[in-house]
Amino acid sequence: MENSPKKYDVAIIGSGIGGSTLASVLARQGLSVIVFEGGTHPKFAVG
């Protein structure tokens, strides 16, 4: 397996509502997007 680095047009830090929305919009515009998240998913939430 080849292990060459990938190149992305945009790197987004955080996959909250803002990061997720931005990633979706940019990807739909044809950009290559990567999202970094420090937390664990799925996380438990109430409400």
MOPAC internal coordinates of N, CA, C and O (Angstrom, degrees):
PM7 1SCF
backbone

  N    0.0000 0     0.00 0     0.00 0    0    0    0
  C    1.4415 1     0.00 0     0.00 0    1    0    0
  C    1.5219 1   108.95 1     0.00 0    2    1    0
  O    1.2310 1   120.99 1   -48.31 1    3    2    1
  N    1.3109 1   115.72 1   131.69 1    3    2    1
  C    1.4564 1   120.97 1   179.52 1    5    3    2
  C    1.5223 1   109.98 1   -79.74 1    6    5    3
  O    1.2310 1   120.44 1   -44.26 1    7    6    5
  N    1.3169 1   116.76 1   135.74 1    7    6    5
  C    1.4595 1   121.31 1  -177.30 1    9    7    6
  C    1.5252 1   109.95 1  -118.04 1   10    9    7
  O    1.2310 1   120.71 1  -117.18 1   11   10    9
  N    1.3405 1   116.26 1    62.82 1   11   10    9
  C    1.4577 1   119.59 1   179.61 1   13   11   10
  C    1.5256 1   109.95 1   -93.37 1   14   13   11
  O    1.2310 1   120.20 1   -33.32 1   15   14   13
  N    1.3284 1   117.23 1   146.68 1   15   14   13
  C    1.4683 1   119.76 1  -179.30 1   17   15   14
  C    1.5258 1   110.85 1   -67.23 1   18   17   15
  O    1.2310 1   121.16 1   -36.99 1   19   18   17
  N    1.3267 1   115.39 1   143.01 1   19   18   17
  C    1.4583 1   120.47 1   177.03 1   21   19   18
  C    1.5161 1   108.71 1   -95.46 1   22   21   19
  O    1.2310 1   121.10 1   -27.30 1   23   22   21
  N    1.3075 1   115.49 1   152.70 1   23   22   21
  C    1.4576 1   120.87 1   177.33 1   25   23   22
  C    1.5174 1   108.56 1  -113.79 1   26   25   23
  O    1.2310 1   121.17 1   -42.78 1   27   26   25
  N    1.3169 1   115.37 1   137.22 1   27   26   25
  C    1.4540 1   122.17 1   179.63 1   29   27   26
  C    1.5202 1   109.02 1  -122.08 1   30   29   27
  O    1.2310 1   120.99 1   -29.12 1   31   30   29
  N    1.3260 1   115.72 1   150.88 1   31   30   29
  C    1.4565 1   120.35 1   176.39 1   33   31   30
  C    1.5254 1   111.04 1   -74.49 1   34   33   31
  O    1.2310 1   120.88 1   143.96 1   35   34   33
  N    1.3406 1   115.91 1   -36.04 1   35   34   33
  C    1.4634 1   121.10 1  -174.97 1   37   35   34
  C    1.5225 1   109.99 1  -139.50 1   38   37   35
  O    1.2310 1   120.42 1   -42.50 1   39   38   37
  N    1.3299 1   116.80 1   137.50 1   39   38   37
  C    1.4624 1   122.57 1   171.85 1   41   39   38
  C    1.5235 1   107.25 1  -116.13 1   42   41   39
  O    1.2310 1   120.69 1   -51.99 1   43   42   41
  N    1.3323 1   116.28 1   128.01 1   43   42   41
  C    1.4608 1   121.87 1  -178.51 1   45   43   42
  C    1.5210 1   108.41 1  -114.77 1   46   45   43
  O    1.2310 1   120.87 1   -48.59 1   47   46   45
  N    1.3149 1   115.95 1   131.41 1   47   46   45
  C    1.4589 1   121.70 1   178.97 1   49   47   46
  C    1.5226 1   107.92 1   -99.86 1   50   49   47
  O    1.2310 1   120.55 1   -65.43 1   51   50   49
  N    1.3264 1   116.55 1   114.57 1   51   50   49
  C    1.4617 1   121.95 1   179.05 1   53   51   50
  C    1.5192 1   111.93 1   103.02 1   54   53   51
  O    1.2310 1   121.20 1   -48.78 1   55   54   53
  N    1.3272 1   115.31 1   131.22 1   55   54   53
  C    1.4635 1   119.93 1  -178.23 1   57   55   54
  C    1.5240 1   112.08 1  -110.78 1   58   57   55
  O    1.2310 1   121.02 1  -151.97 1   59   58   57
  N    1.3295 1   115.65 1    28.03 1   59   58   57
  C    1.4611 1   119.63 1   175.45 1   61   59   58
  C    1.5220 1   110.32 1   -69.48 1   62   61   59
  O    1.2310 1   120.46 1    13.92 1   63   62   61
  N    1.3129 1   116.73 1  -166.08 1   63   62   61
  C    1.4618 1   120.58 1  -176.51 1   65   63   62
  C    1.5292 1   111.92 1   -60.21 1   66   65   63
  O    1.2310 1   120.31 1   139.62 1   67   66   65
  N    1.3214 1   117.02 1   -40.38 1   67   66   65
  C    1.4615 1   119.98 1  -179.95 1   69   67   66
  C    1.5165 1   112.90 1   -69.66 1   70   69   67
  O    1.2310 1   120.87 1   132.48 1   71   70   69
  N    1.3317 1   115.94 1   -47.52 1   71   70   69
  C    1.4624 1   120.33 1  -179.67 1   73   71   70
  C    1.5137 1   112.62 1   -64.47 1   74   73   71
  O    1.2310 1   120.57 1   139.01 1   75   74   73
  N    1.3250 1   116.52 1   -40.99 1   75   74   73
  C    1.4634 1   121.05 1   179.46 1   77   75   74
  C    1.5229 1   111.36 1   -65.79 1   78   77   75
  O    1.2310 1   121.02 1   136.57 1   79   78   77
  N    1.3297 1   115.65 1   -43.43 1   79   78   77
  C    1.4643 1   119.83 1   179.44 1   81   79   78
  C    1.5200 1   110.78 1   -64.22 1   82   81   79
  O    1.2310 1   120.72 1   134.07 1   83   82   81
  N    1.3192 1   116.22 1   -45.93 1   83   82   81
  C    1.4557 1   120.35 1   179.40 1   85   83   82
  C    1.5248 1   111.25 1   -61.55 1   86   85   83
  O    1.2310 1   120.09 1   135.98 1   87   86   85
  N    1.3201 1   117.43 1   -44.02 1   87   86   85
  C    1.4613 1   121.07 1   179.01 1   89   87   86
  C    1.5262 1   110.91 1   -60.33 1   90   89   87
  O    1.2310 1   120.39 1   137.10 1   91   90   89
  N    1.3185 1   116.85 1   -42.90 1   91   90   89
  C    1.4606 1   121.45 1   179.91 1   93   91   90
  C    1.5269 1   111.58 1   -63.89 1   94   93   91
  O    1.2310 1   120.63 1   133.25 1   95   94   93
  N    1.3193 1   116.41 1   -46.75 1   95   94   93
  C    1.4660 1   120.75 1  -178.88 1   97   95   94
  C    1.5252 1   110.81 1   -62.93 1   98   97   95
  O    1.2310 1   120.41 1   134.06 1   99   98   97
  N    1.3257 1   116.82 1   -45.94 1   99   98   97
  C    1.4619 1   120.20 1  -178.90 1  101   99   98
  C    1.5240 1   111.97 1   -66.39 1  102  101   99
  O    1.2310 1   120.12 1   140.24 1  103  102  101
  N    1.3303 1   117.37 1   -39.76 1  103  102  101
  C    1.4651 1   120.72 1   178.69 1  105  103  102
  C    1.5260 1   110.79 1   -64.47 1  106  105  103
  O    1.2310 1   120.33 1   142.06 1  107  106  105
  N    1.3193 1   116.97 1   -37.94 1  107  106  105
  C    1.4717 1   120.42 1   177.94 1  109  107  106
  C    1.5247 1   111.71 1   -67.60 1  110  109  107
  O    1.2310 1   120.61 1   157.75 1  111  110  109
  N    1.3242 1   116.45 1   -22.25 1  111  110  109
  C    1.4617 1   121.05 1   176.54 1  113  111  110
  C    1.5295 1   111.64 1   -85.53 1  114  113  111
  O    1.2310 1   120.52 1   179.90 1  115  114  113
  N    1.3320 1   116.61 1    -0.10 1  115  114  113
  C    1.4542 1   121.08 1   176.02 1  117  115  114
  C    1.5137 1   115.78 1    96.32 1  118  117  115
  O    1.2310 1   119.97 1  -173.39 1  119  118  117
  N    1.3248 1   117.66 1     6.61 1  119  118  117
  C    1.4595 1   120.24 1   178.84 1  121  119  118
  C    1.5253 1   110.64 1   -84.53 1  122  121  119
  O    1.2310 1   121.19 1   -29.02 1  123  122  121
  N    1.3113 1   115.32 1   150.98 1  123  122  121
  C    1.4610 1   121.96 1   175.72 1  125  123  122
  C    1.5241 1   107.61 1   -88.40 1  126  125  123
  O    1.2310 1   120.51 1   -59.56 1  127  126  125
  N    1.3437 1   116.63 1   120.44 1  127  126  125
  C    1.4634 1   121.86 1  -171.26 1  129  127  126
  C    1.5241 1   110.71 1  -123.71 1  130  129  127
  O    1.2310 1   120.91 1   -40.15 1  131  130  129
  N    1.3354 1   115.87 1   139.85 1  131  130  129
  C    1.4591 1   121.13 1   171.21 1  133  131  130
  C    1.5286 1   107.52 1  -126.20 1  134  133  131
  O    1.2310 1   120.96 1   -40.06 1  135  134  133
  N    1.3452 1   115.77 1   139.94 1  135  134  133
  C    1.4632 1   121.46 1  -178.78 1  137  135  134
  C    1.5240 1   108.71 1  -118.10 1  138  137  135
  O    1.2310 1   120.61 1   -51.31 1  139  138  137
  N    1.3229 1   116.44 1   128.69 1  139  138  137
  C    1.4596 1   122.36 1   176.49 1  141  139  138
  C    1.5203 1   109.16 1  -105.53 1  142  141  139
  O    1.2310 1   120.74 1   -46.21 1  143  142  141
  N    1.3338 1   116.19 1   133.79 1  143  142  141
  C    1.4628 1   121.17 1   179.77 1  145  143  142
  C    1.5175 1   108.72 1  -133.57 1  146  145  143
  O    1.2310 1   120.46 1   -49.33 1  147  146  145
  N    1.3119 1   116.73 1   130.67 1  147  146  145
  C    1.4564 1   121.52 1  -178.87 1  149  147  146
  C    1.5116 1   113.71 1   -85.90 1  150  149  147
  O    1.2310 1   120.30 1   157.47 1  151  150  149
  N    1.3211 1   117.03 1   -22.53 1  151  150  149
  C    1.4623 1   121.09 1  -178.24 1  153  151  150
  C    1.5162 1   111.79 1   -86.08 1  154  153  151
  O    1.2310 1   121.18 1     1.07 1  155  154  153
  N    1.3147 1   115.35 1  -178.93 1  155  154  153
  C    1.4587 1   120.43 1   177.56 1  157  155  154
  C    1.5192 1   109.62 1  -102.90 1  158  157  155
  O    1.2310 1   120.88 1   -32.99 1  159  158  157
  N    1.3039 1   115.92 1   147.01 1  159  158  157
  C    1.4686 1   121.79 1   179.13 1  161  159  158
  C    1.5074 1   108.52 1  -131.86 1  162  161  159
  O    1.2310 1   117.78 1   -33.55 1  163  162  161
  N    1.2938 1   121.83 1   146.45 1  163  162  161
  C    1.4633 1   123.27 1    -5.10 1  165  163  162
  C    1.5152 1   110.30 1   -76.08 1  166  165  163
  O    1.2310 1   120.52 1   -37.31 1  167  166  165
  N    1.2883 1   116.61 1   142.69 1  167  166  165
  C    1.4614 1   119.40 1   178.65 1  169  167  166
  C    1.5269 1   109.69 1  -104.27 1  170  169  167
  O    1.2310 1   121.19 1   -32.03 1  171  170  169
  N    1.3011 1   115.33 1   147.97 1  171  170  169
  C    1.4548 1   121.57 1  -177.73 1  173  171  170
  C    1.5198 1   109.77 1   -73.87 1  174  173  171
  O    1.2310 1   120.75 1   -47.89 1  175  174  173
  N    1.3113 1   116.18 1   132.11 1  175  174  173
  C    1.4622 1   120.94 1   177.38 1  177  175  174
  C    1.5182 1   109.01 1  -142.15 1  178  177  175
  O    1.2310 1   120.99 1   -35.27 1  179  178  177
  N    1.3043 1   115.71 1   144.73 1  179  178  177
  C    1.4570 1   121.45 1   176.21 1  181  179  178
  C    1.5176 1   107.57 1  -116.17 1  182  181  179
  O    1.2310 1   120.82 1   -52.43 1  183  182  181
  N    1.3300 1   116.04 1   127.57 1  183  182  181
  C    1.4620 1   120.23 1   175.95 1  185  183  182
  C    1.4241 1   114.19 1    91.80 1  186  185  183
  O    1.2310 1   120.10 1   180.00 1  187  186  185

